[in-house]
Amino acid sequence: MADRIVAANWKMNKLKREVDIFMDQFCKILRDLNYDNLEIVISPPYLYLERVISYRDINSCNFYLGAQDVSSFRGFGAYTGEISSKQLKDVGCKYVIVGHSERRQLLNEDESTVRAKIVSALEAELVPIVCVGETGEERKNGETEKVVSVQLDSVISVAKSNGYNSLVVAYEPVWAIGTGVTPTCEEIEKVHLFIKELLKDALGKEFPVLYGGSVKPENSGSLIEIANVDGFLVGGASLSVKSFIDIVNSVARR
Ligand code: PGA
């Protein structure tokens, strides 16, 4: 795995035609660029995973496929509507986003579900991008580190009991997602250091920690300068080729 990662999270956006237009333009630009030690990840809705990966194969365009979620049920079976980690691996995913705050909040995913999803991802040799972060209320109450450490406990307990190859954490303050507001550089630096140290103490190793929440071309250059920020998880700004490539370039330039 590269030292830096920029992952697009398209969420529930785009139709087939828009996927094609994006991927066509994106691959034309990417073909001419050579990024050292930087992985670009595209996470479309499940339905378009195979469509997106087909562009890599046809255009020899250098990106990785990510899923936005995975079932907490392992293997295969009678789980109507669910998608298994093995199926994600089968269609070419390398990464899977787990525990995104939208799923925690809108779909009531709790820590035990998040843990089961991390287990399932690791079993299929997918790299989980585990999202952690506090709400605005929790930050006001000074509870950021407490909340993040409870969420990281899931990562640590699974990694200890099941083993792991690779793991990525994304710090995404809930109040910064889709709002256009970001924490200050000092606030991000503090939480990233906290996450890095907690994981290193518990697992004896460094893990990449991405920042997510209103990353855009206007702020990506300064955000990537922050110590212990190893890349980004990008929502809204990953829907346009131009803004996503601008963000990728600012990380590549660091
Ligand atoms: P945003 O979303 O970039 O639109 O704030 C980030 C995310 O939800 O991962």
py3Dmol code that shows the C-alpha trace and the ligand (Angstrom):
import py3Dmol

protein = """\
ATOM      1  CA  MET A   1       0.000   0.000   0.000  1.00  0.00           C
ATOM      2  CA  ALA A   2       1.232   3.499  -0.844  1.00  0.00           C
ATOM      3  CA  ASP A   3       2.061   6.087   1.838  1.00  0.00           C
ATOM      4  CA  ARG A   4      -0.630   8.438   0.551  1.00  0.00           C
ATOM      5  CA  ILE A   5      -4.189   7.694  -0.529  1.00  0.00           C
ATOM      6  CA  VAL A   6      -6.888   9.864  -2.085  1.00  0.00           C
ATOM      7  CA  ALA A   7     -10.248   8.115  -2.073  1.00  0.00           C
ATOM      8  CA  ALA A   8     -13.399   9.315  -3.820  1.00  0.00           C
ATOM      9  CA  ASN A   9     -16.693   8.466  -2.143  1.00  0.00           C
ATOM     10  CA  TRP A  10     -19.441   9.076  -4.674  1.00  0.00           C
ATOM     11  CA  LYS A  11     -22.169   8.117  -2.182  1.00  0.00           C
ATOM     12  CA  MET A  12     -25.624   7.673  -3.826  1.00  0.00           C
ATOM     13  CA  ASN A  13     -24.788   9.752  -6.902  1.00  0.00           C
ATOM     14  CA  LYS A  14     -24.476   9.367 -10.675  1.00  0.00           C
ATOM     15  CA  LEU A  15     -26.279   7.410 -13.374  1.00  0.00           C
ATOM     16  CA  LYS A  16     -24.586   5.115 -15.913  1.00  0.00           C
ATOM     17  CA  ARG A  17     -24.062   7.905 -18.412  1.00  0.00           C
ATOM     18  CA  GLU A  18     -22.488  10.179 -15.833  1.00  0.00           C
ATOM     19  CA  VAL A  19     -20.220   7.369 -14.663  1.00  0.00           C
ATOM     20  CA  ASP A  20     -19.030   6.904 -18.246  1.00  0.00           C
ATOM     21  CA  ILE A  21     -18.421  10.614 -18.791  1.00  0.00           C
ATOM     22  CA  PHE A  22     -16.481  10.881 -15.529  1.00  0.00           C
ATOM     23  CA  MET A  23     -14.374   7.773 -16.108  1.00  0.00           C
ATOM     24  CA  ASP A  24     -13.622   8.659 -19.698  1.00  0.00           C
ATOM     25  CA  GLN A  25     -12.266  12.107 -18.787  1.00  0.00           C
ATOM     26  CA  PHE A  26     -10.610  10.883 -15.619  1.00  0.00           C
ATOM     27  CA  CYS A  27      -8.680   8.103 -17.372  1.00  0.00           C
ATOM     28  CA  LYS A  28      -7.550  10.416 -20.166  1.00  0.00           C
ATOM     29  CA  ILE A  29      -5.979  12.712 -17.564  1.00  0.00           C
ATOM     30  CA  LEU A  30      -4.637   9.925 -15.366  1.00  0.00           C
ATOM     31  CA  ARG A  31      -2.898   8.115 -18.213  1.00  0.00           C
ATOM     32  CA  ASP A  32      -0.501  11.027 -18.647  1.00  0.00           C
ATOM     33  CA  LEU A  33       0.299  11.420 -14.966  1.00  0.00           C
ATOM     34  CA  ASN A  34       2.735   9.368 -12.983  1.00  0.00           C
ATOM     35  CA  TYR A  35       2.143   9.388  -9.272  1.00  0.00           C
ATOM     36  CA  ASP A  36       4.769   8.030  -7.011  1.00  0.00           C
ATOM     37  CA  ASN A  37       3.647   6.333  -3.830  1.00  0.00           C
ATOM     38  CA  LEU A  38       0.070   7.586  -4.108  1.00  0.00           C
ATOM     39  CA  GLU A  39      -3.027   5.434  -4.545  1.00  0.00           C
ATOM     40  CA  ILE A  40      -6.208   6.832  -6.025  1.00  0.00           C
ATOM     41  CA  VAL A  41      -9.421   5.051  -5.084  1.00  0.00           C
ATOM     42  CA  ILE A  42     -12.829   5.411  -6.724  1.00  0.00           C
ATOM     43  CA  SER A  43     -15.806   4.204  -4.662  1.00  0.00           C
ATOM     44  CA  PRO A  44     -18.950   4.256  -6.797  1.00  0.00           C
ATOM     45  CA  PRO A  45     -22.340   2.820  -5.796  1.00  0.00           C
ATOM     46  CA  TYR A  46     -22.287  -1.005  -5.829  1.00  0.00           C
ATOM     47  CA  LEU A  47     -24.188  -1.089  -9.125  1.00  0.00           C
ATOM     48  CA  TYR A  48     -21.379   0.635 -10.975  1.00  0.00           C
ATOM     49  CA  LEU A  49     -18.350  -1.123  -9.479  1.00  0.00           C
ATOM     50  CA  GLU A  50     -17.814  -3.282 -12.540  1.00  0.00           C
ATOM     51  CA  ARG A  51     -18.458  -0.399 -14.905  1.00  0.00           C
ATOM     52  CA  VAL A  52     -15.835   1.724 -13.165  1.00  0.00           C
ATOM     53  CA  ILE A  53     -13.199  -1.025 -12.997  1.00  0.00           C
ATOM     54  CA  SER A  54     -13.667  -1.801 -16.685  1.00  0.00           C
ATOM     55  CA  TYR A  55     -12.112   1.596 -17.444  1.00  0.00           C
ATOM     56  CA  ARG A  56      -8.935   0.663 -15.634  1.00  0.00           C
ATOM     57  CA  ASP A  57      -8.563  -2.523 -17.610  1.00  0.00           C
ATOM     58  CA  ILE A  58      -9.304  -0.939 -20.983  1.00  0.00           C
ATOM     59  CA  ASN A  59      -7.379   2.301 -20.499  1.00  0.00           C
ATOM     60  CA  SER A  60      -4.553   1.080 -18.278  1.00  0.00           C
ATOM     61  CA  CYS A  61      -5.450   3.906 -15.985  1.00  0.00           C
ATOM     62  CA  ASN A  62      -3.961   3.627 -12.555  1.00  0.00           C
ATOM     63  CA  PHE A  63      -6.600   3.689  -9.825  1.00  0.00           C
ATOM     64  CA  TYR A  64      -8.060   1.235  -7.332  1.00  0.00           C
ATOM     65  CA  LEU A  65     -11.656   0.248  -6.779  1.00  0.00           C
ATOM     66  CA  GLY A  66     -13.380   0.789  -3.440  1.00  0.00           C
ATOM     67  CA  ALA A  67     -16.860  -0.092  -2.187  1.00  0.00           C
ATOM     68  CA  GLN A  68     -18.835   2.255   0.024  1.00  0.00           C
ATOM     69  CA  ASP A  69     -20.011  -0.468   2.373  1.00  0.00           C
ATOM     70  CA  VAL A  70     -20.084  -4.235   2.899  1.00  0.00           C
ATOM     71  CA  SER A  71     -22.442  -6.631   4.608  1.00  0.00           C
ATOM     72  CA  SER A  72     -21.765  -7.510   8.226  1.00  0.00           C
ATOM     73  CA  PHE A  73     -22.741 -11.099   7.335  1.00  0.00           C
ATOM     74  CA  ARG A  74     -19.772 -13.224   6.417  1.00  0.00           C
ATOM     75  CA  GLY A  75     -19.417 -15.515   3.412  1.00  0.00           C
ATOM     76  CA  PHE A  76     -22.610 -16.165   1.482  1.00  0.00           C
ATOM     77  CA  GLY A  77     -26.202 -16.993   2.369  1.00  0.00           C
ATOM     78  CA  ALA A  78     -29.822 -16.005   2.696  1.00  0.00           C
ATOM     79  CA  TYR A  79     -29.327 -12.273   3.364  1.00  0.00           C
ATOM     80  CA  THR A  80     -31.598 -10.535   0.884  1.00  0.00           C
ATOM     81  CA  GLY A  81     -30.159  -7.325  -0.501  1.00  0.00           C
ATOM     82  CA  GLU A  82     -26.756  -7.702   1.124  1.00  0.00           C
ATOM     83  CA  ILE A  83     -23.364  -7.674  -0.644  1.00  0.00           C
ATOM     84  CA  SER A  84     -20.593  -9.848   0.725  1.00  0.00           C
ATOM     85  CA  SER A  85     -16.926  -8.919   1.079  1.00  0.00           C
ATOM     86  CA  LYS A  86     -16.057 -11.905  -1.091  1.00  0.00           C
ATOM     87  CA  GLN A  87     -18.271 -10.518  -3.876  1.00  0.00           C
ATOM     88  CA  LEU A  88     -16.561  -7.120  -3.587  1.00  0.00           C
ATOM     89  CA  LYS A  89     -13.195  -8.810  -3.890  1.00  0.00           C
ATOM     90  CA  ASP A  90     -14.488 -10.836  -6.821  1.00  0.00           C
ATOM     91  CA  VAL A  91     -15.391  -7.735  -8.864  1.00  0.00           C
ATOM     92  CA  GLY A  92     -12.006  -6.150  -8.223  1.00  0.00           C
ATOM     93  CA  CYS A  93     -12.294  -4.042  -5.078  1.00  0.00           C
ATOM     94  CA  LYS A  94      -9.169  -3.411  -3.061  1.00  0.00           C
ATOM     95  CA  TYR A  95     -10.736  -1.071  -0.496  1.00  0.00           C
ATOM     96  CA  VAL A  96     -14.035  -0.821   1.349  1.00  0.00           C
ATOM     97  CA  ILE A  97     -15.313   2.112   3.411  1.00  0.00           C
ATOM     98  CA  VAL A  98     -16.620   0.918   6.781  1.00  0.00           C
ATOM     99  CA  GLY A  99     -18.490   2.829   9.481  1.00  0.00           C
ATOM    100  CA  HIS A 100     -19.116   6.007   7.515  1.00  0.00           C
ATOM    101  CA  SER A 101     -20.962   8.489   9.720  1.00  0.00           C
ATOM    102  CA  GLU A 102     -23.912   8.591   7.317  1.00  0.00           C
ATOM    103  CA  ARG A 103     -24.399   4.875   7.910  1.00  0.00           C
ATOM    104  CA  ARG A 104     -23.819   5.202  11.641  1.00  0.00           C
ATOM    105  CA  GLN A 105     -26.388   8.001  11.866  1.00  0.00           C
ATOM    106  CA  LEU A 106     -28.973   7.352   9.148  1.00  0.00           C
ATOM    107  CA  LEU A 107     -28.908   3.553   9.264  1.00  0.00           C
ATOM    108  CA  ASN A 108     -28.168   3.119  12.969  1.00  0.00           C
ATOM    109  CA  GLU A 109     -24.946   1.190  12.499  1.00  0.00           C
ATOM    110  CA  ASP A 110     -23.472   0.547  15.906  1.00  0.00           C
ATOM    111  CA  GLU A 111     -19.965  -0.491  16.937  1.00  0.00           C
ATOM    112  CA  SER A 112     -20.777  -4.204  16.834  1.00  0.00           C
ATOM    113  CA  THR A 113     -21.940  -3.907  13.220  1.00  0.00           C
ATOM    114  CA  VAL A 114     -18.864  -1.886  12.320  1.00  0.00           C
ATOM    115  CA  ARG A 115     -16.666  -4.533  13.952  1.00  0.00           C
ATOM    116  CA  ALA A 116     -18.404  -7.328  12.015  1.00  0.00           C
ATOM    117  CA  LYS A 117     -17.858  -5.411   8.775  1.00  0.00           C
ATOM    118  CA  ILE A 118     -14.155  -4.940   9.504  1.00  0.00           C
ATOM    119  CA  VAL A 119     -13.849  -8.677  10.201  1.00  0.00           C
ATOM    120  CA  SER A 120     -15.637  -9.516   6.978  1.00  0.00           C
ATOM    121  CA  ALA A 121     -13.487  -7.097   4.946  1.00  0.00           C
ATOM    122  CA  LEU A 122     -10.228  -8.435   6.368  1.00  0.00           C
ATOM    123  CA  GLU A 123     -11.275 -12.043   5.786  1.00  0.00           C
ATOM    124  CA  ALA A 124     -11.771 -11.291   2.099  1.00  0.00           C
ATOM    125  CA  GLU A 125      -8.433  -9.437   2.002  1.00  0.00           C
ATOM    126  CA  LEU A 126     -10.031  -6.086   1.379  1.00  0.00           C
ATOM    127  CA  VAL A 127      -8.478  -3.024   2.990  1.00  0.00           C
ATOM    128  CA  PRO A 128     -11.082  -1.404   5.253  1.00  0.00           C
ATOM    129  CA  ILE A 129     -11.108   2.393   5.396  1.00  0.00           C
ATOM    130  CA  VAL A 130     -12.662   2.765   8.828  1.00  0.00           C
ATOM    131  CA  CYS A 131     -14.316   6.133   9.413  1.00  0.00           C
ATOM    132  CA  VAL A 132     -14.230   7.743  12.838  1.00  0.00           C
ATOM    133  CA  GLY A 133     -15.201  11.203  14.023  1.00  0.00           C
ATOM    134  CA  GLU A 134     -17.227  13.230  16.474  1.00  0.00           C
ATOM    135  CA  THR A 135     -20.470  15.164  16.032  1.00  0.00           C
ATOM    136  CA  GLY A 136     -20.572  18.947  16.497  1.00  0.00           C
ATOM    137  CA  GLU A 137     -22.205  18.462  19.881  1.00  0.00           C
ATOM    138  CA  GLU A 138     -19.499  16.042  21.003  1.00  0.00           C
ATOM    139  CA  ARG A 139     -16.774  18.468  19.934  1.00  0.00           C
ATOM    140  CA  LYS A 140     -18.443  21.310  21.860  1.00  0.00           C
ATOM    141  CA  ASN A 141     -18.473  19.084  24.924  1.00  0.00           C
ATOM    142  CA  GLY A 142     -14.764  18.322  24.554  1.00  0.00           C
ATOM    143  CA  GLU A 143     -15.470  14.650  23.818  1.00  0.00           C
ATOM    144  CA  THR A 144     -13.644  14.268  20.495  1.00  0.00           C
ATOM    145  CA  GLU A 145     -10.868  12.014  21.768  1.00  0.00           C
ATOM    146  CA  LYS A 146     -13.244   9.947  23.881  1.00  0.00           C
ATOM    147  CA  VAL A 147     -15.570   9.299  20.909  1.00  0.00           C
ATOM    148  CA  VAL A 148     -12.728   8.558  18.509  1.00  0.00           C
ATOM    149  CA  SER A 149     -11.065   6.166  20.928  1.00  0.00           C
ATOM    150  CA  VAL A 150     -14.283   4.157  21.369  1.00  0.00           C
ATOM    151  CA  GLN A 151     -14.540   3.893  17.575  1.00  0.00           C
ATOM    152  CA  LEU A 152     -10.871   2.921  17.292  1.00  0.00           C
ATOM    153  CA  ASP A 153     -11.385   0.205  19.906  1.00  0.00           C
ATOM    154  CA  SER A 154     -13.378  -1.659  17.247  1.00  0.00           C
ATOM    155  CA  VAL A 155     -10.455  -1.489  14.843  1.00  0.00           C
ATOM    156  CA  ILE A 156      -7.967  -2.531  17.510  1.00  0.00           C
ATOM    157  CA  SER A 157     -10.010  -5.420  18.899  1.00  0.00           C
ATOM    158  CA  VAL A 158     -10.635  -6.879  15.432  1.00  0.00           C
ATOM    159  CA  ALA A 159      -7.013  -6.411  14.386  1.00  0.00           C
ATOM    160  CA  LYS A 160      -5.819  -8.121  17.568  1.00  0.00           C
ATOM    161  CA  SER A 161      -8.163 -11.078  17.388  1.00  0.00           C
ATOM    162  CA  ASN A 162      -8.387 -11.636  13.636  1.00  0.00           C
ATOM    163  CA  GLY A 163      -5.078 -10.343  12.334  1.00  0.00           C
ATOM    164  CA  TYR A 164      -4.819  -7.971   9.407  1.00  0.00           C
ATOM    165  CA  ASN A 165      -2.738  -7.130   6.403  1.00  0.00           C
ATOM    166  CA  SER A 166      -3.640  -3.515   5.874  1.00  0.00           C
ATOM    167  CA  LEU A 167      -5.937  -1.050   7.527  1.00  0.00           C
ATOM    168  CA  VAL A 168      -6.712   2.598   6.913  1.00  0.00           C
ATOM    169  CA  VAL A 169      -8.486   5.023   9.240  1.00  0.00           C
ATOM    170  CA  ALA A 170     -10.322   8.124   8.020  1.00  0.00           C
ATOM    171  CA  TYR A 171     -10.876  10.931  10.508  1.00  0.00           C
ATOM    172  CA  GLU A 172     -14.124  12.548   9.428  1.00  0.00           C
ATOM    173  CA  PRO A 173     -15.646  15.006  11.898  1.00  0.00           C
ATOM    174  CA  VAL A 174     -19.377  14.548  11.315  1.00  0.00           C
ATOM    175  CA  TRP A 175     -20.004  18.300  11.431  1.00  0.00           C
ATOM    176  CA  ALA A 176     -17.517  18.854   8.581  1.00  0.00           C
ATOM    177  CA  ILE A 177     -19.079  16.371   6.153  1.00  0.00           C
ATOM    178  CA  GLY A 178     -20.884  18.067   3.284  1.00  0.00           C
ATOM    179  CA  THR A 179     -21.062  21.358   5.183  1.00  0.00           C
ATOM    180  CA  GLY A 180     -18.187  23.315   3.632  1.00  0.00           C
ATOM    181  CA  VAL A 181     -16.774  23.804   7.139  1.00  0.00           C
ATOM    182  CA  THR A 182     -13.502  22.185   8.220  1.00  0.00           C
ATOM    183  CA  PRO A 183     -11.706  22.084  11.564  1.00  0.00           C
ATOM    184  CA  THR A 184      -8.627  24.293  11.910  1.00  0.00           C
ATOM    185  CA  CYS A 185      -5.271  22.806  10.933  1.00  0.00           C
ATOM    186  CA  GLU A 186      -4.329  22.611  14.630  1.00  0.00           C
ATOM    187  CA  GLU A 187      -7.511  20.677  15.438  1.00  0.00           C
ATOM    188  CA  ILE A 188      -6.901  18.194  12.621  1.00  0.00           C
ATOM    189  CA  GLU A 189      -3.254  17.789  13.588  1.00  0.00           C
ATOM    190  CA  LYS A 190      -4.185  17.040  17.189  1.00  0.00           C
ATOM    191  CA  VAL A 191      -6.732  14.335  16.331  1.00  0.00           C
ATOM    192  CA  HIS A 192      -4.517  12.708  13.689  1.00  0.00           C
ATOM    193  CA  LEU A 193      -1.644  12.484  16.138  1.00  0.00           C
ATOM    194  CA  PHE A 194      -3.991  11.030  18.744  1.00  0.00           C
ATOM    195  CA  ILE A 195      -5.195   8.367  16.271  1.00  0.00           C
ATOM    196  CA  LYS A 196      -1.676   7.485  15.082  1.00  0.00           C
ATOM    197  CA  GLU A 197      -0.367   7.107  18.614  1.00  0.00           C
ATOM    198  CA  LEU A 198      -3.337   5.110  19.854  1.00  0.00           C
ATOM    199  CA  LEU A 199      -3.006   2.622  16.972  1.00  0.00           C
ATOM    200  CA  LYS A 200       0.758   2.419  17.314  1.00  0.00           C
ATOM    201  CA  ASP A 201       0.562   1.764  21.050  1.00  0.00           C
ATOM    202  CA  ALA A 202      -2.093  -0.907  20.589  1.00  0.00           C
ATOM    203  CA  LEU A 203      -0.879  -2.611  17.423  1.00  0.00           C
ATOM    204  CA  GLY A 204       2.809  -1.709  17.318  1.00  0.00           C
ATOM    205  CA  LYS A 205       2.643  -0.260  13.847  1.00  0.00           C
ATOM    206  CA  GLU A 206       1.855   2.931  11.902  1.00  0.00           C
ATOM    207  CA  PHE A 207      -1.326   3.103   9.823  1.00  0.00           C
ATOM    208  CA  PRO A 208      -2.349   5.655   7.198  1.00  0.00           C
ATOM    209  CA  VAL A 209      -4.842   8.185   8.542  1.00  0.00           C
ATOM    210  CA  LEU A 210      -6.882  10.107   5.978  1.00  0.00           C
ATOM    211  CA  TYR A 211      -8.810  13.288   6.608  1.00  0.00           C
ATOM    212  CA  GLY A 212     -12.378  13.646   5.297  1.00  0.00           C
ATOM    213  CA  GLY A 213     -14.996  16.385   5.533  1.00  0.00           C
ATOM    214  CA  SER A 214     -15.408  19.216   3.014  1.00  0.00           C
ATOM    215  CA  VAL A 215     -12.070  18.608   1.287  1.00  0.00           C
ATOM    216  CA  LYS A 216     -11.957  20.646  -1.924  1.00  0.00           C
ATOM    217  CA  PRO A 217      -9.304  22.016  -4.288  1.00  0.00           C
ATOM    218  CA  GLU A 218      -9.299  25.317  -2.367  1.00  0.00           C
ATOM    219  CA  ASN A 219      -8.214  23.719   0.923  1.00  0.00           C
ATOM    220  CA  SER A 220      -6.537  20.420  -0.060  1.00  0.00           C
ATOM    221  CA  GLY A 221      -3.097  22.044  -0.509  1.00  0.00           C
ATOM    222  CA  SER A 222      -3.023  23.329   3.065  1.00  0.00           C
ATOM    223  CA  LEU A 223      -4.733  20.273   4.600  1.00  0.00           C
ATOM    224  CA  ILE A 224      -2.160  17.889   3.139  1.00  0.00           C
ATOM    225  CA  GLU A 225       0.644  19.879   4.790  1.00  0.00           C
ATOM    226  CA  ILE A 226      -0.690  18.947   8.241  1.00  0.00           C
ATOM    227  CA  ALA A 227       1.471  16.428  10.094  1.00  0.00           C
ATOM    228  CA  ASN A 228       0.088  12.874  10.007  1.00  0.00           C
ATOM    229  CA  VAL A 229      -2.471  13.588   7.271  1.00  0.00           C
ATOM    230  CA  ASP A 230      -1.778  10.790   4.781  1.00  0.00           C
ATOM    231  CA  GLY A 231      -4.432  11.677   2.228  1.00  0.00           C
ATOM    232  CA  PHE A 232      -8.143  12.321   1.922  1.00  0.00           C
ATOM    233  CA  LEU A 233     -11.555  10.728   1.735  1.00  0.00           C
ATOM    234  CA  VAL A 234     -13.496  13.046  -0.566  1.00  0.00           C
ATOM    235  CA  GLY A 235     -17.276  13.186  -0.999  1.00  0.00           C
ATOM    236  CA  GLY A 236     -18.839  16.110  -2.882  1.00  0.00           C
ATOM    237  CA  ALA A 237     -15.655  17.298  -4.577  1.00  0.00           C
ATOM    238  CA  SER A 238     -15.005  13.813  -6.004  1.00  0.00           C
ATOM    239  CA  LEU A 239     -18.066  14.029  -8.236  1.00  0.00           C
ATOM    240  CA  SER A 240     -16.340  16.329 -10.707  1.00  0.00           C
ATOM    241  CA  VAL A 241     -13.208  15.168 -12.537  1.00  0.00           C
ATOM    242  CA  LYS A 242     -11.620  18.599 -12.386  1.00  0.00           C
ATOM    243  CA  SER A 243     -11.989  19.114  -8.654  1.00  0.00           C
ATOM    244  CA  PHE A 244     -11.013  15.542  -7.829  1.00  0.00           C
ATOM    245  CA  ILE A 245      -7.877  15.669 -10.009  1.00  0.00           C
ATOM    246  CA  ASP A 246      -6.959  19.045  -8.480  1.00  0.00           C
ATOM    247  CA  ILE A 247      -7.139  17.446  -5.031  1.00  0.00           C
ATOM    248  CA  VAL A 248      -5.085  14.432  -6.179  1.00  0.00           C
ATOM    249  CA  ASN A 249      -2.459  16.786  -7.620  1.00  0.00           C
ATOM    250  CA  SER A 250      -2.171  18.734  -4.394  1.00  0.00           C
ATOM    251  CA  VAL A 251      -1.434  15.481  -2.546  1.00  0.00           C
ATOM    252  CA  ALA A 252       1.023  14.352  -5.223  1.00  0.00           C
ATOM    253  CA  ARG A 253       2.899  17.645  -4.951  1.00  0.00           C
ATOM    254  CA  ARG A 254       3.517  17.376  -1.228  1.00  0.00           C
TER     255      ARG A 254
END
"""
ligand_1 = """\
9
PGA
P -17.630 15.598 1.800
O -17.849 14.093 2.306
O -16.277 15.660 1.150
O -18.758 15.860 0.840
O -17.698 16.473 3.001
C -16.792 13.362 2.852
C -17.268 11.993 3.220
O -18.424 11.839 3.610
O -16.503 11.009 3.148
"""
view = py3Dmol.view(width=600, height=400)
view.addModel(protein, "pdb")
view.setStyle({"model": 0}, {"cartoon": {"style": "trace"}})
view.addModel(ligand_1, "xyz")
view.setStyle({"model": 1}, {"stick": {}})
view.zoomTo()
view.show()
